[in-house]
Amino acid sequence: MERFRLSEMAFQGGQNLDIDRGAFNAQQSGMMKPPRFLLRGFRRPSDVALTALGHLERQTLEEIWRRGETSVRDIFVSFEKRIAYTTVMTTLDRLYKKGLLSRRKDGRAFLYSAMVTSEEFEQRIAEDVIDGLLGQNSEGVEPILACIVDTISDNDRELLNELDRLIKQKRRELGQED
């Protein structure tokens, strides 16, 4: 498959694009949809969720979601003592300082609990990704929204119906009936 690269100067975002030349030429002649390409340096939302926290932070947070309120020792034991106790303590403190955990003193130790559910955490990451895509101004938003709708409709008609339902629900909440 022949591929070509658009230079950084051809793409204002400063990223390289790989495009399938055959699909590009076929699209130009009106035969098919535009080609899909990989934007170097862009991460998918699922990748962002995985990298928003370090690996150990993510494992620790998942363990707290599973257990509820817990101590450093409980997490240390749940990791089968493969990680130093002080590393677990530092990881919990970092998650606390990031606002993902609350803690309370219990004797000489702290007990930690999650400030957000796993669903809320994923939702906040998704919101951050969307905010990054849409930016602060309305210029250029329409092509992004059109792309989202096209991608959804290509993959799942039921998901497109769900998107329509959510839009109608949000309009009702905002008092903007159709």
C-alpha positions in Angstrom: 0.0 0.0 0.0 1.5 3.3 -1.1 1.5 6.0 1.7 2.6 9.6 1.7 3.1 12.1 4.5 1.8 15.6 4.7 4.6 17.8 6.1 4.3 19.6 9.4 3.9 22.8 7.4 0.9 21.4 5.6 -0.8 20.7 8.9 -1.0 23.7 11.1 -1.0 21.7 14.3 2.6 20.8 13.7 1.9 17.0 13.4 2.7 14.6 10.6 -0.1 12.7 9.0 0.1 9.3 7.3 -2.5 8.8 4.6 -3.2 5.9 2.3 -2.5 7.4 -1.2 -4.9 4.9 -3.0 -7.8 5.7 -0.7 -6.9 9.4 -1.0 -7.0 9.3 -4.8 -10.2 7.2 -4.8 -11.8 9.7 -2.5 -10.8 12.6 -4.7 -12.6 11.0 -7.6 -15.7 10.6 -5.5 -15.6 6.8 -5.2 -15.4 6.5 -1.4 -15.1 8.2 2.0 -12.0 10.1 2.9 -9.1 7.9 4.1 -8.5 7.4 7.8 -5.1 8.7 9.1 -3.0 8.6 12.2 -2.2 11.9 13.8 1.2 11.4 15.4 1.3 12.5 19.0 -2.5 12.3 19.4 -3.7 9.8 22.0 -7.1 8.1 22.0 -9.3 8.8 25.0 -8.7 5.3 26.3 -5.0 5.9 26.2 -5.4 9.2 28.0 -7.3 7.4 30.8 -4.5 4.9 31.2 -1.8 7.5 31.2 -3.6 10.2 33.3 -2.1 8.4 36.3 1.0 6.3 36.6 0.6 2.5 36.4 1.0 2.1 40.2 -1.4 5.0 40.9 -4.0 3.5 38.6 -3.6 0.0 40.3 -3.8 1.6 43.7 -6.9 3.6 42.8 -8.6 0.5 41.4 -7.9 -1.4 44.6 -9.4 1.4 46.6 -12.5 1.4 44.4 -12.8 -2.3 45.0 -12.2 -2.2 48.8 -13.6 1.1 49.9 -11.9 2.9 52.8 -8.6 1.2 53.4 -5.2 1.6 55.0 -1.6 1.7 53.5 -1.1 -1.8 55.0 -4.2 -3.2 53.4 -3.1 -2.0 50.0 0.5 -3.2 50.7 -0.9 -6.7 51.5 -3.2 -6.7 48.5 -0.2 -6.1 46.2 1.3 -9.3 47.9 4.2 -7.2 49.2 5.7 -7.0 45.8 6.1 -3.2 46.3 7.8 -1.5 49.2 5.5 -0.3 51.9 6.9 3.2 51.6 6.2 3.2 47.9 2.5 2.3 48.6 2.4 5.1 51.2 3.9 7.6 48.7 1.5 6.5 46.0 -1.5 7.0 48.3 -0.2 10.4 49.3 0.2 11.5 45.7 -3.4 10.4 44.9 -4.5 12.3 47.9 -2.7 15.4 46.8 -4.2 15.1 43.3 -7.6 15.2 44.9 -8.6 11.6 44.0 -8.5 10.3 47.6 -9.6 11.6 50.9 -7.9 10.5 54.1 -8.6 10.5 57.8 -6.4 9.8 60.7 -7.0 6.5 62.6 -4.6 6.3 65.4 -1.1 6.6 63.9 -2.2 5.6 60.4 -4.3 7.2 57.7 -7.4 5.5 56.1 -7.9 6.4 52.5 -11.1 6.4 50.4 -11.8 7.4 46.8 -13.2 10.9 46.2 -14.6 9.9 42.8 -16.0 6.6 41.5 -14.4 4.9 38.6 -17.2 6.1 36.3 -16.7 9.7 37.5 -13.0 9.4 36.8 -13.6 8.1 33.3 -16.2 10.8 32.7 -13.8 13.6 33.8 -11.1 12.3 31.5 -13.6 12.1 28.6 -14.7 15.7 29.4 -11.1 16.8 29.3 -10.5 15.1 26.0 -13.6 16.8 24.5 -12.6 20.2 25.9 -9.2 19.7 24.3 -10.8 18.9 20.9 -13.3 21.7 21.0 -11.1 24.4 22.6 -12.4 27.6 24.0 -13.9 29.2 20.9 -16.7 28.0 18.5 -14.5 28.3 15.4 -13.9 24.9 13.9 -16.3 23.1 16.2 -18.7 22.1 13.4 -16.2 19.8 11.6 -15.3 18.1 14.8 -18.9 17.5 15.7 -19.7 16.3 12.2 -16.7 13.9 12.5 -18.0 12.5 15.8 -21.5 11.9 14.3 -20.0 10.3 11.2 -17.8 8.0 13.3 -20.7 7.0 15.5 -23.1 6.4 12.6 -20.4 4.3 10.7 -19.9 2.1 13.8 -23.3 1.8 15.4 -26.7 3.1 14.3 -28.1 2.4 17.9 -25.4 4.6 19.3 -26.4 7.4 16.9 -30.0 7.1 18.2 -28.7 7.3 21.7 -26.7 10.5 20.8 -29.9 11.9 19.4 -31.8 11.0 22.6 -29.1 12.6 24.8 -29.2 15.8 22.7 -33.0 16.0 23.0 -32.8 15.4 26.7 -30.2 18.1 27.2 -32.3 20.6 25.2 -35.2 19.8 27.5 -33.1 20.4 30.5 -31.9 23.7 29.1 -35.4 24.7 28.1 -34.6 24.6 24.4 -37.4 22.3 23.1 -36.9 21.1 19.5 
